[in-house]
């Protein structure tokens, strides 16, 4: 049984949103071709070792940093906080938690100012910052707009062996739960948590961790995602499509999962819903419901459950994995024990709550 993470006595930092991810790639040219030439992310600046990318609607320096290195991994899950004082709050919060912290007034990446990075209680490299260089927001640069345009960074997804423990820690940090997956005993298998007014800024998925399951960028419409599939097919890159396109049950979003040259998983995501009201209800899914992962009932490929990117500590070393004690959901593509349903027992085909479907 894992030890619960005690809530610090000092206030949690006021987090605005997920802001950027820094990933290490082994072939910078191949990664540039994937993220810029294929997906159309916009280059803010670059040098021989690093590329800073942003989505169409972003006004801060970057949403994604590609840094050349020997091992493909994630160096930072970065969140923007509400004011410069909240960087101080983040540092104090994690120091009271007993976590390792590192503060850089000049930032850890170009375009970002005073920041603190931490090795959080789950083993993830989190960053908190406020100061950021502003760049041109490309919203009305229709001359640059592509058919599969990525418009926003939407969320992270993290793999951790003890989702209930991680859920409490993130709730203490100020995240709110939009949706979760539970069994009949109330055990949480996965949870979607937000600071901005969408379904999630990050999610926790059960498995050996800490690892990064995926980073997600949003499009305006689902036809943008179809265009990305068509483009990948035309370029003979369909083998890099891991899952989808499809419609999630959780979040209601239309999705596509693809793999970059280092097998970092990218989700392209659109059409989730507003969660900003203080009494926004939490939606709980049965772990055996076949539509929770895919609304159309398509099976999930085993790699989506078992494979993910390693994460780094503050020294740049790969964090060791803690094995998940209950590995059942990683071994199957349906419910936690291998059994799933589309209609609950006794529910007539095509009918639900008295309404013909």
KOLNUMAR-62070 format. One record per residue (C-alpha): residue in one letter; residue number from 0; x, y, z. Coordinates in pm, 1 decimal. Layout:
% KOLNUMAR-62070
{r=A; k=NUM; u=X; v=Y; w=Z}
...
This chain:
% KOLNUMAR-62070
{r=X; k=0; u=0.0; v=0.0; w=0.0}
{r=X; k=1; u=149.0; v=335.0; w=-102.8}
{r=X; k=2; u=193.4; v=625.0; w=134.9}
{r=X; k=3; u=-42.5; v=917.6; w=87.0}
{r=X; k=4; u=112.6; v=1251.9; w=-5.6}
{r=X; k=5; u=46.3; v=1497.2; w=277.2}
{r=X; k=6; u=-92.1; v=1835.7; w=175.0}
{r=X; k=7; u=151.7; v=2118.9; w=260.9}
{r=X; k=8; u=49.3; v=2389.4; w=505.1}
{r=X; k=9; u=149.9; v=2664.0; w=259.4}
{r=X; k=10; u=-87.4; v=2762.4; w=-25.7}
{r=X; k=11; u=-62.2; v=2580.6; w=-354.6}
{r=X; k=12; u=46.7; v=2788.5; w=-655.3}
{r=X; k=13; u=-238.7; v=2929.6; w=-863.4}
{r=X; k=14; u=-196.9; v=2743.1; w=-1193.8}
{r=X; k=15; u=-352.7; v=2888.1; w=-1509.1}
{r=X; k=16; u=-294.8; v=2614.1; w=-1766.8}
{r=X; k=17; u=-56.1; v=2362.9; w=-1915.4}
{r=X; k=18; u=180.0; v=2577.4; w=-2122.8}
{r=X; k=19; u=459.4; v=2377.5; w=-2281.6}
{r=X; k=20; u=644.6; v=2049.2; w=-2283.5}
{r=X; k=21; u=1018.7; v=2003.1; w=-2331.3}
{r=X; k=22; u=1107.8; v=1673.6; w=-2493.7}
{r=X; k=23; u=1444.4; v=1524.1; w=-2579.7}
{r=X; k=24; u=1474.5; v=1383.6; w=-2933.3}
{r=X; k=25; u=1758.8; v=1183.9; w=-3081.9}
{r=X; k=26; u=1742.2; v=1318.1; w=-3439.7}
{r=X; k=27; u=1655.6; v=1686.1; w=-3451.7}
{r=X; k=28; u=1616.4; v=1698.6; w=-3830.0}
{r=X; k=29; u=1373.6; v=1404.8; w=-3830.3}
{r=X; k=30; u=1176.1; v=1561.4; w=-3545.7}
{r=X; k=31; u=1162.8; v=1896.0; w=-3727.1}
{r=X; k=32; u=1022.8; v=1723.3; w=-4034.2}
{r=X; k=33; u=755.6; v=1558.7; w=-3820.1}
{r=X; k=34; u=644.7; v=1855.7; w=-3609.9}
{r=X; k=35; u=694.5; v=2135.6; w=-3862.7}
{r=X; k=36; u=661.0; v=1984.4; w=-4210.8}
{r=X; k=37; u=393.0; v=1727.4; w=-4125.1}
{r=X; k=38; u=199.4; v=1879.3; w=-3833.9}
{r=X; k=39; u=257.4; v=2245.6; w=-3918.3}
{r=X; k=40; u=367.4; v=2376.0; w=-3578.8}
{r=X; k=41; u=529.1; v=2718.1; w=-3613.9}
{r=X; k=42; u=898.2; v=2776.0; w=-3543.8}
{r=X; k=43; u=959.8; v=3063.6; w=-3303.2}
{r=X; k=44; u=1336.1; v=3013.9; w=-3313.9}
{r=X; k=45; u=1589.6; v=2735.4; w=-3350.4}
{r=X; k=46; u=1957.1; v=2652.8; w=-3333.8}
{r=X; k=47; u=2168.4; v=2342.7; w=-3393.9}
{r=X; k=48; u=2046.3; v=2173.6; w=-3075.3}
{r=X; k=49; u=1697.1; v=2309.8; w=-3001.4}
{r=X; k=50; u=1376.2; v=2402.5; w=-3181.0}
{r=X; k=51; u=1105.9; v=2616.5; w=-3015.5}
{r=X; k=52; u=757.4; v=2558.6; w=-3157.8}
{r=X; k=53; u=416.3; v=2708.9; w=-3100.4}
{r=X; k=54; u=60.4; v=2653.0; w=-3214.7}
{r=X; k=55; u=-141.9; v=2899.4; w=-3421.0}
{r=X; k=56; u=-321.3; v=3077.5; w=-3136.7}
{r=X; k=57; u=-33.1; v=3090.5; w=-2888.0}
{r=X; k=58; u=117.4; v=3427.3; w=-2787.8}
{r=X; k=59; u=394.1; v=3308.5; w=-2554.6}
{r=X; k=60; u=725.5; v=3196.1; w=-2695.8}
{r=X; k=61; u=654.6; v=2825.3; w=-2732.7}
{r=X; k=62; u=432.7; v=2527.2; w=-2653.7}
{r=X; k=63; u=686.5; v=2260.6; w=-2742.1}
{r=X; k=64; u=1064.4; v=2244.5; w=-2711.2}
{r=X; k=65; u=1256.9; v=1983.7; w=-2909.3}
{r=X; k=66; u=1603.9; v=1940.0; w=-2759.3}
{r=X; k=67; u=1861.8; v=1708.0; w=-2911.9}
{r=X; k=68; u=1995.8; v=1446.4; w=-2674.0}
{r=X; k=69; u=2110.9; v=1085.7; w=-2645.7}
{r=X; k=70; u=1791.4; v=939.8; w=-2495.0}
{r=X; k=71; u=1435.6; v=1022.5; w=-2605.2}
{r=X; k=72; u=1252.1; v=1139.8; w=-2293.8}
{r=X; k=73; u=1051.6; v=1425.5; w=-2140.9}
{r=X; k=74; u=1244.2; v=1697.2; w=-1957.7}
{r=X; k=75; u=953.6; v=1914.2; w=-1836.1}
{r=X; k=76; u=577.1; v=1938.0; w=-1803.5}
{r=X; k=77; u=546.3; v=2317.8; w=-1777.2}
{r=X; k=78; u=253.1; v=2510.2; w=-1628.5}
{r=X; k=79; u=195.7; v=2884.3; w=-1636.9}
{r=X; k=80; u=91.6; v=3038.1; w=-1304.7}
{r=X; k=81; u=-119.3; v=3347.0; w=-1243.3}
{r=X; k=82; u=152.6; v=3593.8; w=-1131.9}
{r=X; k=83; u=526.6; v=3612.5; w=-1054.5}
{r=X; k=84; u=446.5; v=3559.6; w=-685.6}
{r=X; k=85; u=301.0; v=3217.9; w=-769.1}
{r=X; k=86; u=646.2; v=3097.1; w=-876.4}
{r=X; k=87; u=756.8; v=3167.0; w=-518.8}
{r=X; k=88; u=448.8; v=2979.4; w=-398.9}
{r=X; k=89; u=532.8; v=2678.3; w=-615.4}
{r=X; k=90; u=888.0; v=2666.9; w=-482.7}
{r=X; k=91; u=770.6; v=2685.9; w=-120.3}
{r=X; k=92; u=495.1; v=2428.2; w=-178.0}
{r=X; k=93; u=727.4; v=2163.7; w=-318.2}
{r=X; k=94; u=1001.1; v=2232.7; w=-67.9}
{r=X; k=95; u=752.9; v=2160.6; w=210.2}
{r=X; k=96; u=658.2; v=1841.0; w=27.9}
{r=X; k=97; u=1025.4; v=1745.0; w=50.9}
{r=X; k=98; u=1073.3; v=1747.1; w=-325.4}
{r=X; k=99; u=1389.5; v=1852.0; w=-501.5}
{r=X; k=100; u=1354.0; v=2198.9; w=-659.4}
{r=X; k=101; u=1568.6; v=2416.3; w=-885.5}
{r=X; k=102; u=1505.5; v=2788.5; w=-946.8}
{r=X; k=103; u=1636.1; v=2983.8; w=-1246.8}
{r=X; k=104; u=1562.9; v=3353.1; w=-1273.2}
{r=X; k=105; u=1658.3; v=3340.5; w=-1641.1}
{r=X; k=106; u=1441.0; v=3039.9; w=-1712.8}
{r=X; k=107; u=1526.9; v=2689.0; w=-1825.5}
{r=X; k=108; u=1443.5; v=2755.6; w=-2191.0}
{r=X; k=109; u=1458.9; v=3057.5; w=-2420.3}
{r=X; k=110; u=1156.7; v=3284.4; w=-2402.4}
{r=X; k=111; u=1066.7; v=3187.0; w=-2044.8}
{r=X; k=112; u=1169.7; v=3391.8; w=-1740.5}
{r=X; k=113; u=1187.0; v=3317.2; w=-1369.0}
{r=X; k=114; u=1092.4; v=2950.7; w=-1324.8}
{r=X; k=115; u=1110.5; v=2668.7; w=-1077.7}
{r=X; k=116; u=1143.5; v=2304.7; w=-1175.8}
{r=X; k=117; u=1065.9; v=2024.6; w=-934.8}
{r=X; k=118; u=1083.4; v=1648.2; w=-913.9}
{r=X; k=119; u=727.9; v=1604.5; w=-794.0}
{r=X; k=120; u=606.1; v=1331.8; w=-554.5}
{r=X; k=121; u=510.3; v=1108.4; w=-848.6}
{r=X; k=122; u=855.7; v=1145.5; w=-1007.4}
{r=X; k=123; u=757.6; v=1387.1; w=-1285.1}
{r=X; k=124; u=961.6; v=1694.6; w=-1382.2}
{r=X; k=125; u=715.3; v=1981.6; w=-1335.7}
{r=X; k=126; u=793.0; v=2346.8; w=-1413.1}
{r=X; k=127; u=607.0; v=2659.0; w=-1298.4}
{r=X; k=128; u=657.3; v=3002.4; w=-1455.3}
{r=X; k=129; u=482.4; v=3330.4; w=-1521.9}
{r=X; k=130; u=723.4; v=3554.6; w=-1713.9}
{r=X; k=131; u=729.2; v=3473.0; w=-2085.0}
{r=X; k=132; u=829.6; v=3649.1; w=-2403.7}
{r=X; k=133; u=530.7; v=3744.7; w=-2614.8}
{r=X; k=134; u=536.0; v=3664.4; w=-2985.4}
{r=X; k=135; u=293.5; v=3720.0; w=-3272.6}
{r=X; k=136; u=-35.7; v=3539.6; w=-3225.5}
{r=X; k=137; u=-107.3; v=3392.4; w=-3567.9}
{r=X; k=138; u=-485.3; v=3362.5; w=-3531.2}
{r=X; k=139; u=-557.2; v=3581.3; w=-3835.1}
{r=X; k=140; u=-259.7; v=3473.5; w=-4042.0}
{r=X; k=141; u=-481.8; v=3277.7; w=-4276.8}
{r=X; k=142; u=-197.7; v=3274.7; w=-4527.2}
{r=X; k=143; u=-19.6; v=3037.5; w=-4286.8}
{r=X; k=144; u=-323.8; v=2830.9; w=-4189.0}
{r=X; k=145; u=-301.9; v=2468.1; w=-4301.1}
{r=X; k=146; u=-586.2; v=2221.0; w=-4349.9}
{r=X; k=147; u=-474.2; v=2029.9; w=-4040.2}
{r=X; k=148; u=-377.4; v=2333.9; w=-3831.3}
{r=X; k=149; u=-290.2; v=2275.5; w=-3463.9}
{r=X; k=150; u=-432.0; v=2575.1; w=-3278.0}
{r=X; k=151; u=-362.8; v=2513.2; w=-2906.0}
{r=X; k=152; u=-169.5; v=2297.4; w=-2666.4}
{r=X; k=153; u=-450.1; v=2114.8; w=-2489.6}
{r=X; k=154; u=-317.4; v=1871.9; w=-2228.7}
{r=X; k=155; u=-63.3; v=1624.9; w=-2096.5}
{r=X; k=156; u=-124.6; v=1262.3; w=-2000.3}
{r=X; k=157; u=92.0; v=1097.4; w=-1735.0}
{r=X; k=158; u=141.0; v=728.5; w=-1649.4}
{r=X; k=159; u=169.3; v=651.5; w=-1278.9}
{r=X; k=160; u=134.9; v=323.5; w=-1088.6}
{r=X; k=161; u=-99.3; v=459.3; w=-819.0}
{r=X; k=162; u=-370.5; v=675.9; w=-973.7}
{r=X; k=163; u=-569.0; v=735.5; w=-649.3}
{r=X; k=164; u=-252.8; v=866.2; w=-479.1}
{r=X; k=165; u=-178.7; v=1092.7; w=-775.3}
{r=X; k=166; u=-536.1; v=1213.9; w=-787.6}
{r=X; k=167; u=-527.5; v=1338.1; w=-428.9}
{r=X; k=168; u=-191.5; v=1508.3; w=-484.2}
{r=X; k=169; u=-318.2; v=1696.3; w=-791.8}
{r=X; k=170; u=-645.4; v=1789.3; w=-619.9}
{r=X; k=171; u=-441.3; v=1934.6; w=-332.7}
{r=X; k=172; u=-244.9; v=2127.6; w=-596.5}
{r=X; k=173; u=-571.0; v=2285.8; w=-714.1}
{r=X; k=174; u=-669.9; v=2065.1; w=-1007.2}
{r=X; k=175; u=-1036.8; v=1975.4; w=-1044.6}
{r=X; k=176; u=-1168.9; v=1642.3; w=-1171.8}
{r=X; k=177; u=-1383.6; v=1646.7; w=-1484.2}
{r=X; k=178; u=-1406.7; v=1271.3; w=-1548.8}
{r=X; k=179; u=-1270.9; v=949.0; w=-1406.7}
{r=X; k=180; u=-1283.5; v=573.0; w=-1456.4}
{r=X; k=181; u=-1369.2; v=356.8; w=-1154.1}
{r=X; k=182; u=-1461.5; v=-0.5; w=-1071.3}
{r=X; k=183; u=-1752.7; v=-112.7; w=-855.1}
{r=X; k=184; u=-1539.3; v=-70.5; w=-542.2}
{r=X; k=185; u=-1470.9; v=294.0; w=-622.9}
{r=X; k=186; u=-1106.3; v=238.7; w=-719.4}
{r=X; k=187; u=-989.2; v=502.5; w=-969.6}
{r=X; k=188; u=-812.5; v=365.5; w=-1278.1}
{r=X; k=189; u=-770.9; v=696.1; w=-1462.4}
{r=X; k=190; u=-862.9; v=1059.5; w=-1395.5}
{r=X; k=191; u=-892.1; v=1377.1; w=-1606.6}
{r=X; k=192; u=-805.0; v=1699.5; w=-1423.5}
{r=X; k=193; u=-813.3; v=2065.1; w=-1524.2}
{r=X; k=194; u=-715.9; v=2420.3; w=-1434.7}
{r=X; k=195; u=-832.1; v=2591.2; w=-1752.3}
{r=X; k=196; u=-1199.8; v=2559.5; w=-1845.1}
{r=X; k=197; u=-1176.1; v=2244.0; w=-2055.7}
{r=X; k=198; u=-1185.5; v=1873.7; w=-1971.0}
{r=X; k=199; u=-820.2; v=1853.7; w=-1872.5}
{r=X; k=200; u=-477.9; v=2007.1; w=-1849.4}
{r=X; k=201; u=-339.7; v=1670.6; w=-1746.1}
{r=X; k=202; u=-464.6; v=1318.3; w=-1691.6}
{r=X; k=203; u=-336.2; v=1025.3; w=-1491.7}
{r=X; k=204; u=-336.6; v=680.4; w=-1649.4}
{r=X; k=205; u=-248.3; v=366.4; w=-1456.2}
{r=X; k=206; u=74.9; v=184.9; w=-1541.3}
{r=X; k=207; u=445.0; v=159.9; w=-1469.1}
{r=X; k=208; u=567.6; v=511.6; w=-1408.1}
{r=X; k=209; u=657.1; v=788.3; w=-1405.4}
{r=X; k=210; u=620.1; v=812.2; w=-1784.9}
{r=X; k=211; u=459.4; v=1050.1; w=-2033.3}
{r=X; k=212; u=170.9; v=884.0; w=-2215.7}
{r=X; k=213; u=105.1; v=1169.5; w=-2458.2}
{r=X; k=214; u=97.7; v=1541.9; w=-2518.8}
{r=X; k=215; u=-209.2; v=1674.0; w=-2701.0}
{r=X; k=216; u=-268.1; v=1960.4; w=-2941.3}
{r=X; k=217; u=-614.9; v=2081.5; w=-3037.9}
{r=X; k=218; u=-757.9; v=2157.3; w=-3380.5}
{r=X; k=219; u=-1066.8; v=2366.4; w=-3453.5}
{r=X; k=220; u=-1271.0; v=2086.7; w=-3610.9}
{r=X; k=221; u=-1259.3; v=1712.4; w=-3669.9}
{r=X; k=222; u=-1202.9; v=1760.2; w=-4042.6}
{r=X; k=223; u=-859.8; v=1901.0; w=-3952.8}
{r=X; k=224; u=-776.8; v=1563.5; w=-3798.4}
{r=X; k=225; u=-900.2; v=1378.6; w=-4107.4}
{r=X; k=226; u=-668.0; v=1597.7; w=-4315.2}
{r=X; k=227; u=-370.6; v=1494.7; w=-4100.9}
{r=X; k=228; u=-460.0; v=1129.3; w=-4162.7}
{r=X; k=229; u=-488.6; v=1192.3; w=-4536.9}
{r=X; k=230; u=-154.0; v=1373.3; w=-4538.6}
{r=X; k=231; u=17.4; v=1094.4; w=-4349.4}
{r=X; k=232; u=-125.9; v=843.6; w=-4593.5}
{r=X; k=233; u=-5.6; v=1044.9; w=-4892.9}
{r=X; k=234; u=342.3; v=1062.7; w=-4740.4}
{r=X; k=235; u=342.5; v=685.7; w=-4672.0}
{r=X; k=236; u=352.4; v=755.1; w=-4299.0}
{r=X; k=237; u=36.7; v=567.9; w=-4201.1}
{r=X; k=238; u=247.0; v=329.1; w=-3992.4}
{r=X; k=239; u=295.1; v=621.6; w=-3750.2}
{r=X; k=240; u=-80.7; v=632.7; w=-3684.9}
{r=X; k=241; u=-120.7; v=429.8; w=-3366.6}
{r=X; k=242; u=-490.2; v=471.5; w=-3290.7}
{r=X; k=243; u=-789.0; v=648.7; w=-3441.4}
{r=X; k=244; u=-932.1; v=862.0; w=-3570.5}
{r=X; k=245; u=-1225.0; v=814.6; w=-3337.2}
{r=X; k=246; u=-1449.8; v=965.1; w=-3074.3}
{r=X; k=247; u=-1364.5; v=929.7; w=-2705.5}
{r=X; k=248; u=-1634.5; v=849.0; w=-2451.5}
{r=X; k=249; u=-1432.2; v=1023.9; w=-2182.4}
{r=X; k=250; u=-1412.3; v=1395.5; w=-2279.7}
{r=X; k=251; u=-1635.3; v=1341.6; w=-2587.3}
{r=X; k=252; u=-1340.3; v=1458.4; w=-2798.3}
{r=X; k=253; u=-1258.3; v=1348.1; w=-3151.0}
{r=X; k=254; u=-903.7; v=1211.1; w=-3144.6}
{r=X; k=255; u=-602.3; v=1074.9; w=-3329.5}
{r=X; k=256; u=-285.6; v=928.1; w=-3176.2}
{r=X; k=257; u=37.2; v=935.2; w=-3375.4}
{r=X; k=258; u=400.3; v=854.8; w=-3295.5}
{r=X; k=259; u=693.1; v=1086.0; w=-3365.6}
{r=X; k=260; u=1032.2; v=953.3; w=-3486.1}
{r=X; k=261; u=1132.2; v=871.2; w=-3124.8}
{r=X; k=262; u=792.1; v=713.4; w=-3046.2}
{r=X; k=263; u=678.2; v=1004.6; w=-2831.1}
{r=X; k=264; u=299.1; v=984.6; w=-2855.4}
{r=X; k=265; u=108.1; v=1290.8; w=-2981.4}
{r=X; k=266; u=-268.5; v=1323.5; w=-2960.6}
{r=X; k=267; u=-458.0; v=1548.4; w=-3198.6}
{r=X; k=268; u=-777.6; v=1645.3; w=-3020.5}
{r=X; k=269; u=-1093.1; v=1848.6; w=-3073.2}
{r=X; k=270; u=-1451.9; v=1907.9; w=-2956.8}
{r=X; k=271; u=-1443.8; v=1851.1; w=-2583.4}
{r=X; k=272; u=-1659.9; v=2072.0; w=-2357.6}
{r=X; k=273; u=-1665.0; v=2363.1; w=-2108.5}
{r=X; k=274; u=-1591.5; v=2285.2; w=-1742.4}
{r=X; k=275; u=-1555.8; v=2631.5; w=-1589.0}
{r=X; k=276; u=-1854.2; v=2644.2; w=-1352.7}
{r=X; k=277; u=-1763.9; v=2576.5; w=-987.6}
{r=X; k=278; u=-2027.7; v=2302.8; w=-967.8}
{r=X; k=279; u=-1931.7; v=2134.8; w=-1293.6}
{r=X; k=280; u=-2030.9; v=1770.5; w=-1236.3}
{r=X; k=281; u=-1774.1; v=1491.4; w=-1245.4}
{r=X; k=282; u=-1855.9; v=1214.1; w=-1492.8}
{r=X; k=283; u=-1761.1; v=867.7; w=-1369.8}
{r=X; k=284; u=-1721.8; v=578.8; w=-1615.2}
{r=X; k=285; u=-1736.6; v=209.3; w=-1531.0}
{r=X; k=286; u=-1397.2; v=53.4; w=-1604.7}
{r=X; k=287; u=-1581.3; v=-221.5; w=-1795.0}
{r=X; k=288; u=-1770.3; v=17.5; w=-2023.4}
{r=X; k=289; u=-1640.6; v=-49.0; w=-2372.5}
{r=X; k=290; u=-1726.1; v=305.4; w=-2483.5}
{r=X; k=291; u=-1519.4; v=494.4; w=-2228.3}
{r=X; k=292; u=-1201.9; v=494.4; w=-2440.3}
{r=X; k=293; u=-1376.0; v=486.1; w=-2778.7}
{r=X; k=294; u=-1737.9; v=595.3; w=-2820.6}
{r=X; k=295; u=-1776.1; v=376.1; w=-3127.8}
{r=X; k=296; u=-1660.0; v=70.3; w=-2934.2}
{r=X; k=297; u=-1339.6; v=11.7; w=-3131.0}
{r=X; k=298; u=-1079.0; v=-186.5; w=-2934.1}
{r=X; k=299; u=-771.5; v=-5.9; w=-2805.8}
{r=X; k=300; u=-440.0; v=-134.8; w=-2941.9}
{r=X; k=301; u=-223.2; v=-294.1; w=-2668.7}
{r=X; k=302; u=66.2; v=-51.7; w=-2729.2}
{r=X; k=303; u=-155.0; v=237.6; w=-2616.7}
{r=X; k=304; u=-177.7; v=76.9; w=-2271.6}
{r=X; k=305; u=179.5; v=-47.1; w=-2238.3}
{r=X; k=306; u=411.4; v=201.6; w=-2413.7}
{r=X; k=307; u=503.3; v=554.5; w=-2303.7}
{r=X; k=308; u=798.7; v=794.7; w=-2290.7}
{r=X; k=309; u=1043.9; v=801.9; w=-2000.1}
{r=X; k=310; u=1086.9; v=1122.0; w=-1800.3}
{r=X; k=311; u=1402.4; v=1287.9; w=-1669.3}
{r=X; k=312; u=1507.9; v=1406.9; w=-1327.2}
{r=X; k=313; u=1656.4; v=1754.2; w=-1278.3}
{r=X; k=314; u=2003.4; v=1622.2; w=-1363.6}
{r=X; k=315; u=1884.7; v=1487.8; w=-1697.2}
{r=X; k=316; u=1885.5; v=1122.4; w=-1592.7}
{r=X; k=317; u=1597.0; v=888.5; w=-1676.1}
{r=X; k=318; u=1373.2; v=835.9; w=-1374.8}
{r=X; k=319; u=1349.8; v=469.7; w=-1267.2}
{r=X; k=320; u=1009.0; v=308.6; w=-1299.2}
{r=X; k=321; u=785.9; v=195.2; w=-1017.0}
{r=X; k=322; u=589.0; v=-106.9; w=-1132.8}
{r=X; k=323; u=213.5; v=-98.7; w=-1110.4}
{r=X; k=324; u=91.3; v=-367.9; w=-872.9}
{r=X; k=325; u=-237.0; v=-427.6; w=-1058.8}
{r=X; k=326; u=-124.5; v=-470.5; w=-1419.5}
{r=X; k=327; u=-451.9; v=-612.6; w=-1553.2}
{r=X; k=328; u=-567.3; v=-318.0; w=-1764.2}
{r=X; k=329; u=-227.6; v=-295.0; w=-1935.6}
{r=X; k=330; u=-266.9; v=-648.3; w=-2067.8}
{r=X; k=331; u=-606.4; v=-607.9; w=-2228.3}
{r=X; k=332; u=-784.2; v=-356.5; w=-2444.2}
{r=X; k=333; u=-1116.1; v=-362.5; w=-2260.7}
{r=X; k=334; u=-1220.7; v=-371.3; w=-1894.9}
{r=X; k=335; u=-977.2; v=-414.7; w=-1610.5}
{r=X; k=336; u=-1045.4; v=-789.5; w=-1589.7}
{r=X; k=337; u=-1082.5; v=-841.0; w=-1962.6}
{r=X; k=338; u=-1463.4; v=-821.6; w=-1967.1}
{r=X; k=339; u=-1650.6; v=-524.8; w=-2106.4}
{r=X; k=340; u=-1994.9; v=-419.3; w=-2217.8}
{r=X; k=341; u=-2145.0; v=-183.5; w=-2471.8}
{r=X; k=342; u=-2498.6; v=-204.7; w=-2330.5}
{r=X; k=343; u=-2555.8; v=-266.4; w=-1962.8}
{r=X; k=344; u=-2728.0; v=-596.9; w=-1874.3}
{r=X; k=345; u=-3098.4; v=-580.7; w=-1958.2}
{r=X; k=346; u=-3063.3; v=-276.5; w=-2183.7}
{r=X; k=347; u=-3238.2; v=-336.2; w=-2515.9}
{r=X; k=348; u=-3045.1; v=-288.9; w=-2838.1}
{r=X; k=349; u=-3094.0; v=62.2; w=-2976.5}
{r=X; k=350; u=-3280.1; v=194.8; w=-2673.6}
{r=X; k=351; u=-3163.6; v=385.6; w=-2367.4}
{r=X; k=352; u=-3370.2; v=575.0; w=-2113.4}
{r=X; k=353; u=-3675.6; v=523.5; w=-2332.8}
{r=X; k=354; u=-3523.8; v=697.2; w=-2636.4}
{r=X; k=355; u=-3459.4; v=517.4; w=-2964.1}
{r=X; k=356; u=-3098.6; v=562.4; w=-3075.9}
